Amino acid sequence: MPSGTGKVPSLGWNSWNAYHCDIDESKFLSAAELIVSTGLLDAGYNYVNIDDCWSMKDGRVNGHIAPNTTRFPDGINGLADKVHGMGLKLGIYSTAGSATCAGYPASLGYEDVDAADFASWGVDYLKYDNCNIPSDWQDQYVACDPDAVATGPNGTCTTALDPNLAPPGYDWGTSKSAQRFDRMRDALAKQTHEIVLSLCIWGTADVFSWGNTTGVSWRMSGDISPEWSSVTHILNLNSFKMNSVGFWGHNDADMLEVGNGNLTPAETRTHFALWAAMKSPLLIGTDISVLSQDNINILKNKDLLAFNQDNVYGRPATPYKWGINPNWTYNSTYPAEFWAGPSKNGHLVLMVNTLGQTTTKKAVWSEIPGLSAGRYRVKDVWSGKSLGCLTSYSASVAAHDTAVILVGNRC
């Protein structure tokens, strides 16, 4: 993007996980006010994003998607003005299909009209979904996407399991999926008001190979849910797809479930820490007014946000050892447990306990890419306290929790 927006992952709030279709202007203004008053804006969370169901459902009006003025009495442009007045940016939602996922008017075939409307309203971000694809826009093949096709041992795909699997070397950048999303990219590029494009494509069509030519982020899996099994499933999938992550392009591990469902405090820490370390966009997905201070503190963790938003090192943390399983094992219950990556502030090291009981985890410097045996200054990322000058680090990690440290200079 000309302004530099999109170089690092987007931070903000999205309405879907908290409210689904039960949205109106007051909920967005309340979220915006709370983002400011809780210090989340100061921490970097600057998007307030409208998801599905914001328009009239019974079709276009004079060729345009019409905002539901019962829900948004001042229109989307009026809401944008208020959100901008708080120092925040506004996002909106549409779909590269014949209707949105909830059945509202979508943008396939209307890209130029809709992009111009979004820009005129002052929208800054577009979440672009993948529902209701017309038959003449269906892809010729399927990619090896474990959320969508049958897989064999270790998450592998074969034509015996799915005869429609793309042949080796197929260029997914020429697929109809890529073309559908590229049409909106091109329409947005014609506008004088800059709008970030986020592809909600669920990891299909091998988006990892072409998404960076189209948007600043792309969903890498199906939808998240506020359950430990969903967190580990997405973690497992993404652990094999980290090579596509860097400046200007990020695997979107889906919206945050911090504060939702039955996630324990330990599971919440793991969820947020790994999403930040994988350099996923971080979009809060809960009613901020009922978010505990502990969860707000997790969302504002300075070291994890600094790693996620690092403007010198674009690459994410990646697994350096699987832990329970042999390296490169595909397992959604026990995914890779040892992750690390460099940053301006040192090496971020994460040790996940996927077991249901407390266990001891040890970080050995010589096992971590970029480090070697010796003594390093170490900081506990959760407490913010210095742990001193260490030759290695061991921690007792509770069930489903993650120990996170920052390994600094030699000492």
Sequence and secondary structure as in RCSB ss.txt:
>XXXX:A:sequence
MPSGTGKVPSLGWNSWNAYHCDIDESKFLSAAELIVSTGLLDAGYNYVNIDDCWSMKDGRVNGHIAPNTTRFPDG
INGLADKVHGMGLKLGIYSTAGSATCAGYPASLGYEDVDAADFASWGVDYLKYDNCNIPSDWQDQYVACDPDAVA
TGPNGTCTTALDPNLAPPGYDWGTSKSAQRFDRMRDALAKQTHEIVLSLCIWGTADVFSWGNTTGVSWRMSGDIS
PEWSSVTHILNLNSFKMNSVGFWGHNDADMLEVGNGNLTPAETRTHFALWAAMKSPLLIGTDISVLSQDNINILK
NKDLLAFNQDNVYGRPATPYKWGINPNWTYNSTYPAEFWAGPSKNGHLVLMVNTLGQTTTKKAVWSEIPGLSAGR
YRVKDVWSGKSLGCLTSYSASVAAHDTAVILVGNRC
>XXXX:A:secstr
 TTSTTSS  EEEESHHHHTT   HHHHHHHHHHHHHTTHHHHT  EEE  S  B SS  BTTB  B TTT TTH
HHHHHHHHHHTT EEEEEEESSSB TTS B  TT HHHHHHHHHHHT  EEEEE  S  GGG  SSB   TTTS 
  GGG   TTT TTB  TT  GGGSHHHHHHHHHHHHHHT SS  EEEE  TT TTGGGTGGGT SEEE SS   
SSHHHHHHHHHHHHT GGG BTTBEEE     TTSTT  HHHHHHHHHHHHHTT  EEE S GGG  HHHHHHHT
 HHHHHHHT SS  S  EEEE SSS TT   SSS   EEEE  TT EEEEEE  SSS EEEEE GGGSTT  SS 
EEEEETTT  EEEEESSEEEEE TT EEEEEEEEE 
